[in-house]
């Protein structure tokens, strides 16, 4: 039986918002003018992202500088606006009729001046239980607001990225926490969506080292492990073949 996919970020977020995992979920809502204003008032920075889609395409970052100063970033471009109305109009011109979400902005940690997040991969193993497979970091390309490897991001090990921020023993504790988080998300989403076999969690760490689940992918890229971590890749591929993703 092949793996099931849930494309809507909103549906997956709604499930997790109603569980004990909600403490890891940034405030997220369906995009509209009112929600944009409310969340910019609370957080000063939000991300506006498509409900469906991959590789960071269509993701925008909005910031409130003051009551009469806003900015919108996409790709490597940033534009300023003197009012919320004009900011919203620009966002709507980019969105069109597509469904979008607005999400609390997390001030991610940096490594050598580049923002980074973490990808936690969990899979169903040969015994049909969730297993934590791998964690790696994604460091954003210069001046970009997304960290995706397909968008110029660079893969780095967890130890490399976190060594400037914490001790090796703390990194080991963090790795354990992230793996447990991945397993908990797998078990929870499986209750609502039968047939899930693999999940890629995109996790940001803020300045206080608190982890935030930005989104969960039900068809995460696995080819990236081939050269980054060959041993993990062989095991990932073995499981993927067992549930029919690859031949």
C-alpha positions, 0 to 999 in steps of 0.5 A: 500500500502506497503512502497517503499524502495530505496536501493542505497545510491548514488541515494538518495544522488544525489537527496539531493545534487541538492536541498536546503538541499545540505548544509547538505550533505557531499561531496560524490562520487562513489569510485575510485582511483582518487576520493579517492586521491582528497578527502583525499587531501581536507579533510584528512579523508574520509569514504568508504562505500558500495552503498547498505547495512545496519548495518554499514557492510563494512564501512571503514575509510581512513586517510591521515597522510602525503604524505607518510603515510596513514591509513585504519580502519575497525571494530576495526583494523587499518593498515598503508600504505606508499603510496596511491597506497597501500591504494587503493589496500587494499580498492579494495581487500575489495570491490571486484566488489561491488559499493562503495562510498567515503564520506567526513569525519566528525569529530563527537562529542564525549560523554565520549570518544565515537563518536556518531551520531543521528537517526532522524525518520520521517513517513507518518502519518494517514493523509499521511503527513510526521511527525517527530517521534523520535530522539535518539543518537547512541554512538559507541562501543569502538574503532569502527568507526560505531555507529550502535546498531547492531554493538555494539553501545549504544542508548542514548537520545539527551539530554544526549549526547548534555548536555556537549556541549550546554544548554537545550534551545539550545538542544531544538532548535537543536531538532526542526532543526533536525525534520524540516530537517527530514520533508524536506528530506521526502518531497524532496525524495518523489518527486523523489520516490513515495511511501516512508512512513518512513525514518531514517536519520543518522546525525553527528554533527561536532565540530561547531554543524553543522549537516551533513546528512550521509545517509538516510534509507528508511527501518529504524529499529523500534524495537529499540524504543520498550524499549528505548521510548515505547510511541513513539514506539506505535505511530510508530507501529500504522503508520507502520501498516497503511501503511503495514509494519507490521500486 
